[in-house]
Amino acid sequence: MKKSLLAIVITFAGIASGQQTTAQPQTQTAAPAQAQPAAAQPQPKKEIKDPAEYNAYVGALGQKDAAAKISGLEAFLVQYPNSVMKEDALELLMGTYQQAGNQAKVIETANRLLATNPNNVRALVLLAFNERAAQKWADAKQHAERGLQAIPSMSKPDGVSDADFEKQKAQMAGLLDSVAGFSALQLKDNATAEKDLRAAVDADPNNVENVYPLALASLTATPEDDVNGLFFIARAVNLVKDPAGKAQITKFGHAKYVKYHGSEEGWNELLAMTATTPLPPPGFTIKQYVPPTPAEQAAELLKTKAPKDMSFADWELVLSAGAPADAEKVWSVIKGVALQMEGTVIKASPTELQIAASQDDIDAKRADIVVTMGGTIPAKLMPQEGSTLDFEGTPVSYTPSPFVMTMEKGALLTKAPPATKKPPVHHRSGQ
């Protein structure tokens, strides 16, 4: 980007300085450079009518040495602060400071230019670019957006073809879109970042410095623009050259793809396509994975497990979220059957235990089983809250939401229950 920016500035400086003529002061003209806020209109040519002013201006332009040209232009601006050529002289001065490598003076002169013409695009480009480099994101974004608004009303310098002028404007627009978009991304303004970075990428699809931030802006937006984001993250994988950077971007992009699509199927094909396709083709899409509903999970579970082989968490899923017919398939198997289980005691009394038997409810300290004991629990055997307990109970009813199974004929198991007890420590399906 630095080389492109420098080339643009020097190009315009050369255009202006190359317009010296041998005409008399009364007819001397120079390149109109002022950008008007309205649509561009043919501008009247500027004339320096004072011979002394004319000689000072032409003398400064004729200097080949950068230091001599700077000295001449600064002297001209001091001596003729209201000259019709003030803006042109400041543009030349800014470009000459850029050639001399004096960035502090480049920025200072750019601000002087904006004081003369707030819509001077070349000054706005330079300021926006330098502010991005200094991570002054708000200032960079502001100057870049002002520059983008001013470009359509720029005046074409004399001696420049329409084609060359349009090319120069497109180059500056690309730089400003890049700065505005990247700065917006840092400011978490993803909508602006996507808009401006996409314009920059459309102008130069092979610049990974714009492609990768565009992918990030799309994939971190609210809501996310996943399809375009995944295309451009795959494109960035192909463009980045550094092996470590390529590996990091690939890992990030692969994870985002799997999350959106539900599997890595198609990821390698996307990488292959974006190696030769710089922009999403018409109709490009990626199928989004839609997780099954709890009812669908319950139905699928019944296809793979018999109710007698399910864990308590599986029973809870089907009974709380399954279709009535599926819930009945489970309930008809376990209702009235003495079950030996394990759970965590939430609350205990001599005649009733409240127990959490699925891992989700254990973590939430919420009872999903209420057991009425078959007899009074002796004080010395009273379970402690939070302890793990082996018990037996017979299901008699349940409430679907929030799920609670009611059991009767409860009994404490003084030794480990047999291997056929239902393990409760699995998370409920779909959680």
N, C-alpha and C positions, 0 to 999 in steps of 0.2 A: 504493500500500500504506500509506503514512503516513496518508492521510486515513481509510482504513478502520480502521486501528488506533486512531487518535485517537477516531473515532466510537464504537468499541466501549468504550473506556475511559470516555469521558464518559457513555455510555449507562448503564453500570453504576454510575458515581458518582452519576448522577441518580436511579437507582432507589433506591439506599440512602438518599440524602439526602432523598428525597421521602417517606420513611416515618416522618416525625415525627408524633407524635400528641399529644393533650392528656391522655392517660391518666396515671394516677398512676405514680410510679416503680416501684411493686411489680408493675405489669402491663405496663410498657413493653416492647415487642418491637421487634426490628429484623431486617433481612434476614439469614437464615443464608447465609454465603458459603463456609464451609469445605468443601474438596473432600476426600472420603474415598477411600482407595485401593480400597475394596471397591465393589460396586455401590451406586448411590445409594439411600438410604432416607430416608423422611420424617424431618426433623430437628426436635428439640424447639425451640420458640421461646426465644430468649435474653431474659433478664430482667435489667434493672439494678435492684437492690433498694435501693442506697444513694442517697438523694435528692441528695446533693451530686454524686455521680458522674453520676447521671442528668442533672442540670442542666448539668454541664460538657459532657457529650456532646451534648445537644440544643442547647445554646448554640453549640457549634462548628459543628454541622450547619446552624444557622439563618443563618450568616453569608453574605451575598451577595458580598462582596468576597473575591477569591481569597486575598489576603495575610492578611486577617483569619481566614478559614477555616483556612488553614495554621497560623497562630499558635495558634488555638483547639485544633486537633486535636493539634498537637505538645505543647501544654501538657497536654491530656487524657492522652496516652500516657505522659508523664513522671509525672503525678500518679497514674495508675491503670495501672501496667504489666501487671497481671494481670487486667484487665477482661475480662468475657465478650465485650465488643464490640471487643477489641483488633484482631482481624483485619479487622473491618468498618471500623474507624477508619483502619487502614493502607491499605485499598483506597481509601477516600475521599481520604486524603492523597495517595496516588499519583496518582489522577485529577486532583486539584486542582493538584499540581505540573505535571502534563502540560498542564493548561489555562493555567497560568502560564508555560509554556515553559521550565521549569527541568529540563532533561534529566538533569543530574547528580543532582539530588534524586529524580527519577523512578526512576533506576536504584538509588540508595541505598535508597529506600523499597521497591522491589520485592524487594531482597535481605532487607530487614527482614521483609517479608511471608513470604518463603520460610523464614526462620528460625522464624516462628510456625507456618506450615503449608507443608511442602515441596511440596504438591500444589496450591497456589493457582494456578489456570490463568491468571488475569489477569496475575499477576506473571511467570509463565513466558512468556506472550506478549510482554510488554514487553521482558524481558531478551533473549529470542531475537531479536526484531526489531532491537534496538539492537546486539546482538553481530554480527548479519549486516551491519549498516551499517558496523560497525568492522572487518569482515573477520576476526572471531574465529570461524572456521568450526567448530572443535571444540566450543566453548562454545555457539554458536548451535544446532548440531545436537543437543547434549545437552539443552538447555533445551526445544527444540521437541519432541523425542521425549517428554520427561517430560510436557509439556503435553498432547500427544496421548493419552497413557496416562491422564491425569487427567480429561479432558473427560467421559467417560461417567459419572463418579461426582460430577459437579458437582451442587450443590443449587440448586433453583429459588428465586429470591427471591420473597417475598410480593408480590403485586400485579402479577406478570408472567404473561401467558397462556402456556399450553403452547406454542402456535405461535411466539410471540415468543421464548421461551426456546430452543426448538430452532433458530430462525433465528440467534440470537446464538451458540449453540454451533457451528453450521455455519460461521459467519463466522470464529470463532477457529480452528476446525480447518483451514479453508482457509489462513489465515495461517501456522499452524504447519506444515502440509504443505509450503507454499512454502519456508519458511525451512529446514526439515529437508532437503528435497530439494535446494535450491540449495547448501546448505552441504555436503551429501554429495558433490555433483558437484565442488566445489572440493577435497574431500578424496580424490577419485578412487574413491569408493565408489559405483560406478554402479548397482549393484543397488538400494541404498537410494534413490539419487537417482531412478531410474525409478519405484519404488513410490510415493514421496511426491509427486513432481511430477505423476505421473499422477492421483493423488487430487486435487491442487490444480487440475489442468486439468479433470477431470471436474466439479469444483464451479464452475469459471469458465472455460469453453472460449475465451473471448474475451480473456483476459489474456496478451498476448504475453510478459510477464515470466516466465510459467511455461511457456508453450508452447514457446518457443525453447530454454530449458535442458532441457526434456524431450526435445526432438529431439536435442540434443547428447548427453545421457546415453544415449539409445538407440543413436545412431550411433557412439559411441566405447566402448560396452560390450564385454566379452569373454565370450561371443561377442556380436557386434553384433545388435541387434534392428532389422534393416534395415527391415522392412515398416512398423512403427509409427513408426520414426524418420523415414522418408521421408514418411509422411503428415504428421507434425507439423512437419517442416521446410518442407513446402509450405504448411501452414497458417500458419506464422510469416511466410512471404513475403507472404501476404495480409493479415496483421494489422499488420505493422510499417509505420509511416508515413514515417519518415525515408528519403529517396531513396537516400542513401549506404548506410544500413543494409540497405535492401531489396535493393540491388544486390549487396552482399556476401553476404547470406544466400542469395540466388538462385544466385549462382555456386557457393557451397558445396553447396547442395542439388542443383543440376544435376549437379555432378561426382559426388556420392555416388550419385545415381540412375543415371547412365550406368555407373558402376563395377558397380553391383548388377544392373542390368537388361541391360547389354551394349550399349545404345544409348539415345538420348534419346526414342525412340518412347514415347508415353504421358505424358511429363513435362508437356506443356502441358495435357493432359486432367486430370492430377492437380492442377495449380494451379487449374484451373477448378472442379473438384469441391470442393476444400478452401476455396474462397471462400465457399461456402454450407453446407458440411458440417463442423461443428466437431469431431466425433469420428469415428474409423474406423467405418464401418457394419459390421454383421454380415457375416462372410465376406470382408471386404476383404483383398486380397492384391496383390502385385506379383510378376510372374514373374522369377525369378532367372536370370541368364545363367550357364550352365555351360560353361566353355571345353572345346573338343574335346580328347580325349586325343591324345598324340603319334601313336598308330596311326591315329586318325581324321584328324589333320592330314596324315599321310603319304598316306592314301588320297585325300584331297581334292586334295593336290598333284599326284598322278598324273592327276587328271581335268583339270587345267589346263595341265600341262607334260609334254612328252615327255622321257624320261630323258636324251636327248642334249642337251637344252636346259637342263638343270638345272645349278645351281651345285654346287660340292663340298659346301657346307653342306646343300643339298637332298638330295644322295645320302646324306650321313651320316644325316639324319633318317630317310629311308626304310629304309636298311640297318640302322640301329640300333633303330628303334622300329616300323617297319611290319610288317604281317602278312606271313607267309612268302611268300605269293603276290605281294604288292606288292614285297617286297625282291627277289624273283627277277626281276621285270620290269625293275628297274634293273640288277641285277648281270649279267643276260644281255646287256645292251647295252654295258657298260663293261669287263667281264672280258676280258683278253687284248688290249685295244685300247690302243695307245700314246697317252698323253694328255700334252699340254703344259699346265703349270699354273704357278701362282705361290704361294709360301708363305713362312713365316718359319722360319729355321733354328733348331732347338732344340738339336741336337747334330750334330756332323759328324766323320767319320773318312774316311780315303782310300777306303774301300769301301762306306760306308753313310751315309745322311743321315736324320736324324729331323726331320720338318717339321710345323709347324702350318699347316693350310690353311683352317680356318674361323675366323671372327673370335672366337668364344667360346674356342676353343682357343689362338688367338694371345694373347688377353688372359690366359688361364690359364697360358701358357707350357707347354702340354702338346702333345706330338706326336700327331697323328692320322694321319700317313703315315710309314711306314718304307720307304725306297727302297734297294734293293741296287743299287749302281752296275754298269754294264756294263763298267767298267774302273777302274783306280786314278786317283783325282783327283790331279793334280800339286800339289805344295806351293804353288806360286805362285797356283793357282786355288782353294785350299781356302776354302770359304765361312766367314765369321765367324758365330759364334752370335749370334742376334738380328737378323741381316741378312735382307733380302728377296731371295728367290732365284727365278729362272725355271728350271724344270727339266722333264724329260720322264721318264715312267715308265709301266710297263705293269702294271695291277692283276692280281694273281694270287689274292689271298684277303683276307678281312677278319674282324675280331673285332667282334661287335655291341656288347659292353659290357665295359669302356669301349671306345669305337669306335677302331679302328686299321685302316687299310687298308695292306696289304703290296703293294709294287710291286717289279718287277724291271726289268732293262735300263735302269737309270737313267742319265741324261746331263744335264750342265749345258748350259743354253742360253746362248750367248755374246751373243745379241741378244734383243730383246724377242720373245716368242712371238707367233704370229699371233693375230688378233682372235677366233679360235674357241676359244682356251683358256678353261678354266672359271674365272671369277672367284671367289676364295676368301673375299672380305672381307665377305660378307654373314653376318649372324647366322643360326644355325640356326632354322628355323621353330618357332614355339611357345615360344621361349626369352624 
